[in-house]
Amino acid sequence: MGALKEYLTSITTSKSYNKFRDELIAVLAKISKNGPDAYGWAKKIEQSIKGTLLKNANLFESLNFRYFGPVDGHDVTKLVKTLNDLKYINGPKLLHVVTVKGKGYALAEKDQTKWHAPGMFDKITGEIKKTVYDKPQPPKYQDVFGHTLVELAEQNEKIMGVTPAMPTGSSMNIMMKAMPNRAFDVGIAEQHAVTFSAGLATQGLVPFCNIYSTFMQRAYDQVIHDVALQNLHVVFCLDRAGLVGADGPTHHGAYDIAYMRCVPNLTVAAPMNEEELRNLMYTAQLENKGPFVIRYPRGNGVMPDWKRPFKEIPIGKGRKLVDGEEVAILTIGHIGNEAAKAIVELNTEGIYPAHYDLRFVKPLDEELLHEVFGKFNKIITVEDGALPGGFGSAILEFMSDHNYKAEVVRLGIPDEIIEHGEQEELWRLCGYDFSSIIKVCQKLCKGQPTSAQVG
């Protein structure tokens, strides 16, 4: 960002310079046709000067891109002027803009990771305000993952950790600190993270590849061709599955159930609480489990007393949490806790729905579903995921394949882009929080039509 670089950039982006340059190139080209290669020599001199002063120029200009910069991305007035100048230059161009994360707040500039999303803080002192509770609170799912992974890795030397530039957000940093030779941050390269994990698996290792659900979409091809096709033992932990809240539509993990359950060889599961997450992680690292997907949401769970002994969960086996009458509620993942709250409220009104936690969306627990459809003709499915192709769709497929007839109401993320907001607020707006479940259940029991999607 020296003065000479700035001066050279201001010259090379100006209209007058580029007009003169184009005219000179035309003249030199004519001379070169009838005599020495004047154009070639001029081009070499220009590249030599730019290559010396602007180290990045050679790389891009060798690819036939005109390189400009670097420019200060915080100088908005100059940046706008440069962009306007570049509009009038022909051909492919690359503008190198340099910014500093957290610019303007010294604490954020100094510790960018800590201040990426600090929550409430005092802008003068920089003190991050944390709520103090009288009794233990449930941990974040990501922290349960991080601590559990270290526990499992201590017992199983084959376990490795992989994350694409999300060590803090996914809590992979816990293993990176405890076992630096067995945990890898591969940078913002989700495709590489998956293929690297596949390579580790071919050597008999068991990689836990932790990627936010929304960013796993970038590596979908690698999941299919590098992992599923070879039936490799890779454990995909999809953090931030479902609606994530204030990060908004780019970060919602809405689609992973739909895009994972259609891939052969994959097991796809979602824990309802912290203990279930631990047990699914334990189960996934056991021998001969193949590709295994575990999805869990952003934020806290429901169990302050979460660190319990590991138990293997049979693949594809759900569980009946509450027996009931007339209506069965089928859930997958953490959102099942909203259904549990709804059932407590409904019981006070004399309505007694059954509650089944399926645990696995692939394979489905067909024995459990035969029990459900054999007893109930009114069924509600609840998922923190996209309705098209999701968990509810899987239940409808089962119903159709086995010629059952029932009224099935699917609750989940509708077929539209969901904007930012607090998780509970978005669940309510999308119609699958505990109050929405109560309303749908009441209408079904009264024989009234529901506004939710019906199969």
Contacts in CASP RR format, 6 or more apart in sequence:
PFRMAT RR
TARGET T0000
AUTHOR 0000-0000-0000
METHOD contacts of the structure
MODEL  1
MGALKEYLTSITTSKSYNKFRDELIAVLAKISKNGPDAYGWAKKIEQSIK
GTLLKNANLFESLNFRYFGPVDGHDVTKLVKTLNDLKYINGPKLLHVVTV
KGKGYALAEKDQTKWHAPGMFDKITGEIKKTVYDKPQPPKYQDVFGHTLV
ELAEQNEKIMGVTPAMPTGSSMNIMMKAMPNRAFDVGIAEQHAVTFSAGL
ATQGLVPFCNIYSTFMQRAYDQVIHDVALQNLHVVFCLDRAGLVGADGPT
HHGAYDIAYMRCVPNLTVAAPMNEEELRNLMYTAQLENKGPFVIRYPRGN
GVMPDWKRPFKEIPIGKGRKLVDGEEVAILTIGHIGNEAAKAIVELNTEG
IYPAHYDLRFVKPLDEELLHEVFGKFNKIITVEDGALPGGFGSAILEFMS
DHNYKAEVVRLGIPDEIIEHGEQEELWRLCGYDFSSIIKVCQKLCKGQPT
SAQVG
1 70 0 8 1.000
1 72 0 8 1.000
1 98 0 8 1.000
4 53 0 8 1.000
5 53 0 8 1.000
5 54 0 8 1.000
5 69 0 8 1.000
5 70 0 8 1.000
6 71 0 8 1.000
8 50 0 8 1.000
8 53 0 8 1.000
8 54 0 8 1.000
9 68 0 8 1.000
9 69 0 8 1.000
9 70 0 8 1.000
9 71 0 8 1.000
9 82 0 8 1.000
11 17 0 8 1.000
12 18 0 8 1.000
12 68 0 8 1.000
13 68 0 8 1.000
13 82 0 8 1.000
13 85 0 8 1.000
13 86 0 8 1.000
13 89 0 8 1.000
14 85 0 8 1.000
15 85 0 8 1.000
15 88 0 8 1.000
18 88 0 8 1.000
18 89 0 8 1.000
22 90 0 8 1.000
24 42 0 8 1.000
25 39 0 8 1.000
25 42 0 8 1.000
28 38 0 8 1.000
28 39 0 8 1.000
28 40 0 8 1.000
28 42 0 8 1.000
29 39 0 8 1.000
31 38 0 8 1.000
31 39 0 8 1.000
32 38 0 8 1.000
32 39 0 8 1.000
32 40 0 8 1.000
47 57 0 8 1.000
47 58 0 8 1.000
47 61 0 8 1.000
50 57 0 8 1.000
50 58 0 8 1.000
50 61 0 8 1.000
50 67 0 8 1.000
51 57 0 8 1.000
51 58 0 8 1.000
54 67 0 8 1.000
54 69 0 8 1.000
54 70 0 8 1.000
56 67 0 8 1.000
56 69 0 8 1.000
56 70 0 8 1.000
56 96 0 8 1.000
57 67 0 8 1.000
59 67 0 8 1.000
60 66 0 8 1.000
60 67 0 8 1.000
60 94 0 8 1.000
61 67 0 8 1.000
64 92 0 8 1.000
65 92 0 8 1.000
65 93 0 8 1.000
65 94 0 8 1.000
66 89 0 8 1.000
66 91 0 8 1.000
66 92 0 8 1.000
66 93 0 8 1.000
66 94 0 8 1.000
67 93 0 8 1.000
67 94 0 8 1.000
67 96 0 8 1.000
68 82 0 8 1.000
68 86 0 8 1.000
68 93 0 8 1.000
68 94 0 8 1.000
68 95 0 8 1.000
68 96 0 8 1.000
69 95 0 8 1.000
69 96 0 8 1.000
69 97 0 8 1.000
70 96 0 8 1.000
70 97 0 8 1.000
70 98 0 8 1.000
71 78 0 8 1.000
71 79 0 8 1.000
71 82 0 8 1.000
71 95 0 8 1.000
71 96 0 8 1.000
71 97 0 8 1.000
71 98 0 8 1.000
72 78 0 8 1.000
72 79 0 8 1.000
72 98 0 8 1.000
73 79 0 8 1.000
73 97 0 8 1.000
73 98 0 8 1.000
73 99 0 8 1.000
74 99 0 8 1.000
74 100 0 8 1.000
74 103 0 8 1.000
79 97 0 8 1.000
82 95 0 8 1.000
83 95 0 8 1.000
86 93 0 8 1.000
86 95 0 8 1.000
100 109 0 8 1.000
101 108 0 8 1.000
101 109 0 8 1.000
101 112 0 8 1.000
101 116 0 8 1.000
102 108 0 8 1.000
102 109 0 8 1.000
102 112 0 8 1.000
102 115 0 8 1.000
103 109 0 8 1.000
105 115 0 8 1.000
105 123 0 8 1.000
107 115 0 8 1.000
107 126 0 8 1.000
108 115 0 8 1.000
113 168 0 8 1.000
118 128 0 8 1.000
119 128 0 8 1.000
119 129 0 8 1.000
120 128 0 8 1.000
120 129 0 8 1.000
121 127 0 8 1.000
121 128 0 8 1.000
121 129 0 8 1.000
122 129 0 8 1.000
135 304 0 8 1.000
136 304 0 8 1.000
136 305 0 8 1.000
137 300 0 8 1.000
137 304 0 8 1.000
138 274 0 8 1.000
138 300 0 8 1.000
138 301 0 8 1.000
138 302 0 8 1.000
138 303 0 8 1.000
138 304 0 8 1.000
138 306 0 8 1.000
139 274 0 8 1.000
139 300 0 8 1.000
139 301 0 8 1.000
139 304 0 8 1.000
139 306 0 8 1.000
140 171 0 8 1.000
140 298 0 8 1.000
140 299 0 8 1.000
140 300 0 8 1.000
140 301 0 8 1.000
141 239 0 8 1.000
141 274 0 8 1.000
141 277 0 8 1.000
141 296 0 8 1.000
141 297 0 8 1.000
141 298 0 8 1.000
141 299 0 8 1.000
141 300 0 8 1.000
141 301 0 8 1.000
141 334 0 8 1.000
142 169 0 8 1.000
142 170 0 8 1.000
142 171 0 8 1.000
142 239 0 8 1.000
142 298 0 8 1.000
142 299 0 8 1.000
143 171 0 8 1.000
143 174 0 8 1.000
144 274 0 8 1.000
144 277 0 8 1.000
144 278 0 8 1.000
144 301 0 8 1.000
144 306 0 8 1.000
145 170 0 8 1.000
145 171 0 8 1.000
145 210 0 8 1.000
145 237 0 8 1.000
145 239 0 8 1.000
145 277 0 8 1.000
145 281 0 8 1.000
145 296 0 8 1.000
146 170 0 8 1.000
146 171 0 8 1.000
146 172 0 8 1.000
146 174 0 8 1.000
146 175 0 8 1.000
147 171 0 8 1.000
147 174 0 8 1.000
147 307 0 8 1.000
148 277 0 8 1.000
148 278 0 8 1.000
148 281 0 8 1.000
148 282 0 8 1.000
149 159 0 8 1.000
149 161 0 8 1.000
149 172 0 8 1.000
149 174 0 8 1.000
149 175 0 8 1.000
149 208 0 8 1.000
149 281 0 8 1.000
150 174 0 8 1.000
150 175 0 8 1.000
150 178 0 8 1.000
150 179 0 8 1.000
152 159 0 8 1.000
152 281 0 8 1.000
152 282 0 8 1.000
152 285 0 8 1.000
152 310 0 8 1.000
153 159 0 8 1.000
153 161 0 8 1.000
153 175 0 8 1.000
153 178 0 8 1.000
153 179 0 8 1.000
153 182 0 8 1.000
156 206 0 8 1.000
156 285 0 8 1.000
158 204 0 8 1.000
158 205 0 8 1.000
158 206 0 8 1.000
158 285 0 8 1.000
159 182 0 8 1.000
159 205 0 8 1.000
159 206 0 8 1.000
159 207 0 8 1.000
159 208 0 8 1.000
159 285 0 8 1.000
160 182 0 8 1.000
160 183 0 8 1.000
160 184 0 8 1.000
160 197 0 8 1.000
160 200 0 8 1.000
160 205 0 8 1.000
160 206 0 8 1.000
160 207 0 8 1.000
160 208 0 8 1.000
161 172 0 8 1.000
161 175 0 8 1.000
161 182 0 8 1.000
161 183 0 8 1.000
161 184 0 8 1.000
161 207 0 8 1.000
161 208 0 8 1.000
161 209 0 8 1.000
161 210 0 8 1.000
162 172 0 8 1.000
162 183 0 8 1.000
162 184 0 8 1.000
162 186 0 8 1.000
162 193 0 8 1.000
162 196 0 8 1.000
162 197 0 8 1.000
162 200 0 8 1.000
162 207 0 8 1.000
162 208 0 8 1.000
162 209 0 8 1.000
162 210 0 8 1.000
163 170 0 8 1.000
163 172 0 8 1.000
163 183 0 8 1.000
163 184 0 8 1.000
163 185 0 8 1.000
163 186 0 8 1.000
163 193 0 8 1.000
163 209 0 8 1.000
163 210 0 8 1.000
163 211 0 8 1.000
164 185 0 8 1.000
164 186 0 8 1.000
164 187 0 8 1.000
164 188 0 8 1.000
164 189 0 8 1.000
164 190 0 8 1.000
164 192 0 8 1.000
164 193 0 8 1.000
164 211 0 8 1.000
164 215 0 8 1.000
165 185 0 8 1.000
165 186 0 8 1.000
165 187 0 8 1.000
165 188 0 8 1.000
165 189 0 8 1.000
166 172 0 8 1.000
166 185 0 8 1.000
166 210 0 8 1.000
166 211 0 8 1.000
166 212 0 8 1.000
166 215 0 8 1.000
166 239 0 8 1.000
167 173 0 8 1.000
167 176 0 8 1.000
167 183 0 8 1.000
167 185 0 8 1.000
169 239 0 8 1.000
170 210 0 8 1.000
170 211 0 8 1.000
170 212 0 8 1.000
170 237 0 8 1.000
170 239 0 8 1.000
172 183 0 8 1.000
172 185 0 8 1.000
172 210 0 8 1.000
175 182 0 8 1.000
175 183 0 8 1.000
176 183 0 8 1.000
176 185 0 8 1.000
184 196 0 8 1.000
186 192 0 8 1.000
186 193 0 8 1.000
186 196 0 8 1.000
187 193 0 8 1.000
190 211 0 8 1.000
190 215 0 8 1.000
190 216 0 8 1.000
190 218 0 8 1.000
190 219 0 8 1.000
191 218 0 8 1.000
191 219 0 8 1.000
191 221 0 8 1.000
191 222 0 8 1.000
193 209 0 8 1.000
193 211 0 8 1.000
193 219 0 8 1.000
194 209 0 8 1.000
194 211 0 8 1.000
194 219 0 8 1.000
194 222 0 8 1.000
194 223 0 8 1.000
194 226 0 8 1.000
194 227 0 8 1.000
194 234 0 8 1.000
195 222 0 8 1.000
195 226 0 8 1.000
196 207 0 8 1.000
197 207 0 8 1.000
197 209 0 8 1.000
197 227 0 8 1.000
197 234 0 8 1.000
198 222 0 8 1.000
198 226 0 8 1.000
198 227 0 8 1.000
198 230 0 8 1.000
198 232 0 8 1.000
198 234 0 8 1.000
199 226 0 8 1.000
199 232 0 8 1.000
200 207 0 8 1.000
200 234 0 8 1.000
201 207 0 8 1.000
201 227 0 8 1.000
201 232 0 8 1.000
201 233 0 8 1.000
201 234 0 8 1.000
202 230 0 8 1.000
202 232 0 8 1.000
204 233 0 8 1.000
206 233 0 8 1.000
206 234 0 8 1.000
206 235 0 8 1.000
206 285 0 8 1.000
207 234 0 8 1.000
207 235 0 8 1.000
208 235 0 8 1.000
208 237 0 8 1.000
208 281 0 8 1.000
208 285 0 8 1.000
209 234 0 8 1.000
209 235 0 8 1.000
209 236 0 8 1.000
209 237 0 8 1.000
210 237 0 8 1.000
210 239 0 8 1.000
211 219 0 8 1.000
211 236 0 8 1.000
211 237 0 8 1.000
211 238 0 8 1.000
211 239 0 8 1.000
212 238 0 8 1.000
212 239 0 8 1.000
212 240 0 8 1.000
212 251 0 8 1.000
212 253 0 8 1.000
213 238 0 8 1.000
213 239 0 8 1.000
213 240 0 8 1.000
213 241 0 8 1.000
213 242 0 8 1.000
213 253 0 8 1.000
213 254 0 8 1.000
213 255 0 8 1.000
213 256 0 8 1.000
213 295 0 8 1.000
214 240 0 8 1.000
214 244 0 8 1.000
214 250 0 8 1.000
214 251 0 8 1.000
214 252 0 8 1.000
214 253 0 8 1.000
214 254 0 8 1.000
216 223 0 8 1.000
216 236 0 8 1.000
216 238 0 8 1.000
216 256 0 8 1.000
217 255 0 8 1.000
217 259 0 8 1.000
220 259 0 8 1.000
223 236 0 8 1.000
223 260 0 8 1.000
223 263 0 8 1.000
223 266 0 8 1.000
223 291 0 8 1.000
224 263 0 8 1.000
226 232 0 8 1.000
227 234 0 8 1.000
227 291 0 8 1.000
228 263 0 8 1.000
228 264 0 8 1.000
228 265 0 8 1.000
228 266 0 8 1.000
228 291 0 8 1.000
229 265 0 8 1.000
231 265 0 8 1.000
231 290 0 8 1.000
231 291 0 8 1.000
232 290 0 8 1.000
232 291 0 8 1.000
233 288 0 8 1.000
233 289 0 8 1.000
233 290 0 8 1.000
233 291 0 8 1.000
233 292 0 8 1.000
234 290 0 8 1.000
234 291 0 8 1.000
234 292 0 8 1.000
235 281 0 8 1.000
235 284 0 8 1.000
235 285 0 8 1.000
235 289 0 8 1.000
235 292 0 8 1.000
235 294 0 8 1.000
236 291 0 8 1.000
236 292 0 8 1.000
236 293 0 8 1.000
236 294 0 8 1.000
237 281 0 8 1.000
237 294 0 8 1.000
237 296 0 8 1.000
238 253 0 8 1.000
238 256 0 8 1.000
238 293 0 8 1.000
238 294 0 8 1.000
238 295 0 8 1.000
238 296 0 8 1.000
239 296 0 8 1.000
239 298 0 8 1.000
240 251 0 8 1.000
240 253 0 8 1.000
240 297 0 8 1.000
240 298 0 8 1.000
241 253 0 8 1.000
241 256 0 8 1.000
241 270 0 8 1.000
241 295 0 8 1.000
241 296 0 8 1.000
241 297 0 8 1.000
241 384 0 8 1.000
241 385 0 8 1.000
242 252 0 8 1.000
242 253 0 8 1.000
242 254 0 8 1.000
242 256 0 8 1.000
242 295 0 8 1.000
242 297 0 8 1.000
242 298 0 8 1.000
242 384 0 8 1.000
242 385 0 8 1.000
242 413 0 8 1.000
243 252 0 8 1.000
243 253 0 8 1.000
243 254 0 8 1.000
243 384 0 8 1.000
243 385 0 8 1.000
243 413 0 8 1.000
243 418 0 8 1.000
243 423 0 8 1.000
243 426 0 8 1.000
243 427 0 8 1.000
243 430 0 8 1.000
244 251 0 8 1.000
244 252 0 8 1.000
244 253 0 8 1.000
244 297 0 8 1.000
244 298 0 8 1.000
244 423 0 8 1.000
245 251 0 8 1.000
245 252 0 8 1.000
245 298 0 8 1.000
245 420 0 8 1.000
245 421 0 8 1.000
245 422 0 8 1.000
245 423 0 8 1.000
245 426 0 8 1.000
246 420 0 8 1.000
246 421 0 8 1.000
246 422 0 8 1.000
247 420 0 8 1.000
248 418 0 8 1.000
248 419 0 8 1.000
248 420 0 8 1.000
248 421 0 8 1.000
249 417 0 8 1.000
249 418 0 8 1.000
249 419 0 8 1.000
249 420 0 8 1.000
252 413 0 8 1.000
252 418 0 8 1.000
253 385 0 8 1.000
254 385 0 8 1.000
254 386 0 8 1.000
254 413 0 8 1.000
254 418 0 8 1.000
255 385 0 8 1.000
255 386 0 8 1.000
256 293 0 8 1.000
256 295 0 8 1.000
256 385 0 8 1.000
257 268 0 8 1.000
257 270 0 8 1.000
257 295 0 8 1.000
257 332 0 8 1.000
257 361 0 8 1.000
257 383 0 8 1.000
257 385 0 8 1.000
257 386 0 8 1.000
257 389 0 8 1.000
257 390 0 8 1.000
257 391 0 8 1.000
258 385 0 8 1.000
258 386 0 8 1.000
258 388 0 8 1.000
258 389 0 8 1.000
258 390 0 8 1.000
258 393 0 8 1.000
260 266 0 8 1.000
260 268 0 8 1.000
260 293 0 8 1.000
260 362 0 8 1.000
261 268 0 8 1.000
261 361 0 8 1.000
261 362 0 8 1.000
261 389 0 8 1.000
261 390 0 8 1.000
261 394 0 8 1.000
265 290 0 8 1.000
265 291 0 8 1.000
266 291 0 8 1.000
266 292 0 8 1.000
266 293 0 8 1.000
266 362 0 8 1.000
267 284 0 8 1.000
267 289 0 8 1.000
267 290 0 8 1.000
267 291 0 8 1.000
267 292 0 8 1.000
267 293 0 8 1.000
267 315 0 8 1.000
267 316 0 8 1.000
267 360 0 8 1.000
267 362 0 8 1.000
267 363 0 8 1.000
268 293 0 8 1.000
268 295 0 8 1.000
268 360 0 8 1.000
268 361 0 8 1.000
268 362 0 8 1.000
269 280 0 8 1.000
269 292 0 8 1.000
269 293 0 8 1.000
269 294 0 8 1.000
269 295 0 8 1.000
269 313 0 8 1.000
269 316 0 8 1.000
269 359 0 8 1.000
269 360 0 8 1.000
269 361 0 8 1.000
270 294 0 8 1.000
270 295 0 8 1.000
270 296 0 8 1.000
270 332 0 8 1.000
270 333 0 8 1.000
270 334 0 8 1.000
270 359 0 8 1.000
270 361 0 8 1.000
271 277 0 8 1.000
271 279 0 8 1.000
271 280 0 8 1.000
271 294 0 8 1.000
271 296 0 8 1.000
271 333 0 8 1.000
271 334 0 8 1.000
271 359 0 8 1.000
272 331 0 8 1.000
272 333 0 8 1.000
272 334 0 8 1.000
272 336 0 8 1.000
272 337 0 8 1.000
272 357 0 8 1.000
272 359 0 8 1.000
273 301 0 8 1.000
273 302 0 8 1.000
273 303 0 8 1.000
273 306 0 8 1.000
273 334 0 8 1.000
273 337 0 8 1.000
274 301 0 8 1.000
274 302 0 8 1.000
274 303 0 8 1.000
274 306 0 8 1.000
275 303 0 8 1.000
275 306 0 8 1.000
275 308 0 8 1.000
276 313 0 8 1.000
276 333 0 8 1.000
276 359 0 8 1.000
277 294 0 8 1.000
277 296 0 8 1.000
278 306 0 8 1.000
278 307 0 8 1.000
278 308 0 8 1.000
278 310 0 8 1.000
279 310 0 8 1.000
279 311 0 8 1.000
279 312 0 8 1.000
279 313 0 8 1.000
280 294 0 8 1.000
280 313 0 8 1.000
280 359 0 8 1.000
281 294 0 8 1.000
282 310 0 8 1.000
282 311 0 8 1.000
282 312 0 8 1.000
283 289 0 8 1.000
283 292 0 8 1.000
283 312 0 8 1.000
283 313 0 8 1.000
283 315 0 8 1.000
284 292 0 8 1.000
284 294 0 8 1.000
286 312 0 8 1.000
289 315 0 8 1.000
295 333 0 8 1.000
296 333 0 8 1.000
296 334 0 8 1.000
297 334 0 8 1.000
297 384 0 8 1.000
297 423 0 8 1.000
298 423 0 8 1.000
299 423 0 8 1.000
301 334 0 8 1.000
301 337 0 8 1.000
302 334 0 8 1.000
302 337 0 8 1.000
313 359 0 8 1.000
315 360 0 8 1.000
315 363 0 8 1.000
316 359 0 8 1.000
316 360 0 8 1.000
316 363 0 8 1.000
316 364 0 8 1.000
316 365 0 8 1.000
317 359 0 8 1.000
317 360 0 8 1.000
317 365 0 8 1.000
317 368 0 8 1.000
318 356 0 8 1.000
318 357 0 8 1.000
318 358 0 8 1.000
318 359 0 8 1.000
318 360 0 8 1.000
318 365 0 8 1.000
318 368 0 8 1.000
319 356 0 8 1.000
319 357 0 8 1.000
319 359 0 8 1.000
319 368 0 8 1.000
320 354 0 8 1.000
320 355 0 8 1.000
320 356 0 8 1.000
320 368 0 8 1.000
320 371 0 8 1.000
321 340 0 8 1.000
321 355 0 8 1.000
321 356 0 8 1.000
321 357 0 8 1.000
322 340 0 8 1.000
322 343 0 8 1.000
322 353 0 8 1.000
322 354 0 8 1.000
322 355 0 8 1.000
323 354 0 8 1.000
324 352 0 8 1.000
324 353 0 8 1.000
324 354 0 8 1.000
325 352 0 8 1.000
325 353 0 8 1.000
325 354 0 8 1.000
326 351 0 8 1.000
326 352 0 8 1.000
326 353 0 8 1.000
326 376 0 8 1.000
326 378 0 8 1.000
326 444 0 8 1.000
326 445 0 8 1.000
327 351 0 8 1.000
327 353 0 8 1.000
327 354 0 8 1.000
327 376 0 8 1.000
327 378 0 8 1.000
327 379 0 8 1.000
327 380 0 8 1.000
327 441 0 8 1.000
327 444 0 8 1.000
327 445 0 8 1.000
328 353 0 8 1.000
328 354 0 8 1.000
328 355 0 8 1.000
328 356 0 8 1.000
328 372 0 8 1.000
328 375 0 8 1.000
328 376 0 8 1.000
328 378 0 8 1.000
328 379 0 8 1.000
328 380 0 8 1.000
329 339 0 8 1.000
329 342 0 8 1.000
329 343 0 8 1.000
329 353 0 8 1.000
329 354 0 8 1.000
329 355 0 8 1.000
329 356 0 8 1.000
329 379 0 8 1.000
329 380 0 8 1.000
329 381 0 8 1.000
329 382 0 8 1.000
329 437 0 8 1.000
329 441 0 8 1.000
330 356 0 8 1.000
330 358 0 8 1.000
330 372 0 8 1.000
330 379 0 8 1.000
330 380 0 8 1.000
330 381 0 8 1.000
330 382 0 8 1.000
330 391 0 8 1.000
330 392 0 8 1.000
330 395 0 8 1.000
331 339 0 8 1.000
331 355 0 8 1.000
331 356 0 8 1.000
331 357 0 8 1.000
331 358 0 8 1.000
331 381 0 8 1.000
331 382 0 8 1.000
331 383 0 8 1.000
332 357 0 8 1.000
332 358 0 8 1.000
332 359 0 8 1.000
332 361 0 8 1.000
332 382 0 8 1.000
332 383 0 8 1.000
332 391 0 8 1.000
333 357 0 8 1.000
333 359 0 8 1.000
333 383 0 8 1.000
333 384 0 8 1.000
334 384 0 8 1.000
335 382 0 8 1.000
335 383 0 8 1.000
335 384 0 8 1.000
335 427 0 8 1.000
335 432 0 8 1.000
336 355 0 8 1.000
336 357 0 8 1.000
336 382 0 8 1.000
338 382 0 8 1.000
338 427 0 8 1.000
338 432 0 8 1.000
338 433 0 8 1.000
338 434 0 8 1.000
338 437 0 8 1.000
339 355 0 8 1.000
339 382 0 8 1.000
339 434 0 8 1.000
339 437 0 8 1.000
340 355 0 8 1.000
341 434 0 8 1.000
342 434 0 8 1.000
342 435 0 8 1.000
342 437 0 8 1.000
342 438 0 8 1.000
342 441 0 8 1.000
343 352 0 8 1.000
343 353 0 8 1.000
343 355 0 8 1.000
345 434 0 8 1.000
345 438 0 8 1.000
346 352 0 8 1.000
346 353 0 8 1.000
346 438 0 8 1.000
346 441 0 8 1.000
346 442 0 8 1.000
349 442 0 8 1.000
351 441 0 8 1.000
351 442 0 8 1.000
351 445 0 8 1.000
353 380 0 8 1.000
353 441 0 8 1.000
354 372 0 8 1.000
354 375 0 8 1.000
354 376 0 8 1.000
356 368 0 8 1.000
356 372 0 8 1.000
358 364 0 8 1.000
358 365 0 8 1.000
358 368 0 8 1.000
358 391 0 8 1.000
359 365 0 8 1.000
361 390 0 8 1.000
361 391 0 8 1.000
361 394 0 8 1.000
362 394 0 8 1.000
364 394 0 8 1.000
364 395 0 8 1.000
364 398 0 8 1.000
366 398 0 8 1.000
369 395 0 8 1.000
369 398 0 8 1.000
370 402 0 8 1.000
372 379 0 8 1.000
373 379 0 8 1.000
373 398 0 8 1.000
373 399 0 8 1.000
373 402 0 8 1.000
373 404 0 8 1.000
373 406 0 8 1.000
374 404 0 8 1.000
376 406 0 8 1.000
377 405 0 8 1.000
377 406 0 8 1.000
377 407 0 8 1.000
378 406 0 8 1.000
378 407 0 8 1.000
378 444 0 8 1.000
378 445 0 8 1.000
379 395 0 8 1.000
379 406 0 8 1.000
379 407 0 8 1.000
379 408 0 8 1.000
379 409 0 8 1.000
380 408 0 8 1.000
380 409 0 8 1.000
380 410 0 8 1.000
380 411 0 8 1.000
380 437 0 8 1.000
380 440 0 8 1.000
380 441 0 8 1.000
380 444 0 8 1.000
381 391 0 8 1.000
381 392 0 8 1.000
381 395 0 8 1.000
381 408 0 8 1.000
381 409 0 8 1.000
381 410 0 8 1.000
381 411 0 8 1.000
382 411 0 8 1.000
382 412 0 8 1.000
382 432 0 8 1.000
382 437 0 8 1.000
383 390 0 8 1.000
383 391 0 8 1.000
383 392 0 8 1.000
383 410 0 8 1.000
383 411 0 8 1.000
383 412 0 8 1.000
383 413 0 8 1.000
383 432 0 8 1.000
384 412 0 8 1.000
384 413 0 8 1.000
384 427 0 8 1.000
384 432 0 8 1.000
385 391 0 8 1.000
385 412 0 8 1.000
385 413 0 8 1.000
386 412 0 8 1.000
386 413 0 8 1.000
386 415 0 8 1.000
387 393 0 8 1.000
387 410 0 8 1.000
387 412 0 8 1.000
387 413 0 8 1.000
387 414 0 8 1.000
387 415 0 8 1.000
387 453 0 8 1.000
388 415 0 8 1.000
392 408 0 8 1.000
392 410 0 8 1.000
393 410 0 8 1.000
395 408 0 8 1.000
395 410 0 8 1.000
396 408 0 8 1.000
396 410 0 8 1.000
396 455 0 8 1.000
398 404 0 8 1.000
399 405 0 8 1.000
399 406 0 8 1.000
399 408 0 8 1.000
407 444 0 8 1.000
407 454 0 8 1.000
407 455 0 8 1.000
408 454 0 8 1.000
408 455 0 8 1.000
409 440 0 8 1.000
409 444 0 8 1.000
409 450 0 8 1.000
409 452 0 8 1.000
409 453 0 8 1.000
409 454 0 8 1.000
409 455 0 8 1.000
410 452 0 8 1.000
410 453 0 8 1.000
410 454 0 8 1.000
410 455 0 8 1.000
411 431 0 8 1.000
411 432 0 8 1.000
411 436 0 8 1.000
411 437 0 8 1.000
411 440 0 8 1.000
411 452 0 8 1.000
412 430 0 8 1.000
412 431 0 8 1.000
412 432 0 8 1.000
413 430 0 8 1.000
413 432 0 8 1.000
414 430 0 8 1.000
414 453 0 8 1.000
418 426 0 8 1.000
418 429 0 8 1.000
418 430 0 8 1.000
424 433 0 8 1.000
427 433 0 8 1.000
427 436 0 8 1.000
428 435 0 8 1.000
428 436 0 8 1.000
431 452 0 8 1.000
440 450 0 8 1.000
440 452 0 8 1.000
442 448 0 8 1.000
443 449 0 8 1.000
443 450 0 8 1.000
444 450 0 8 1.000
END
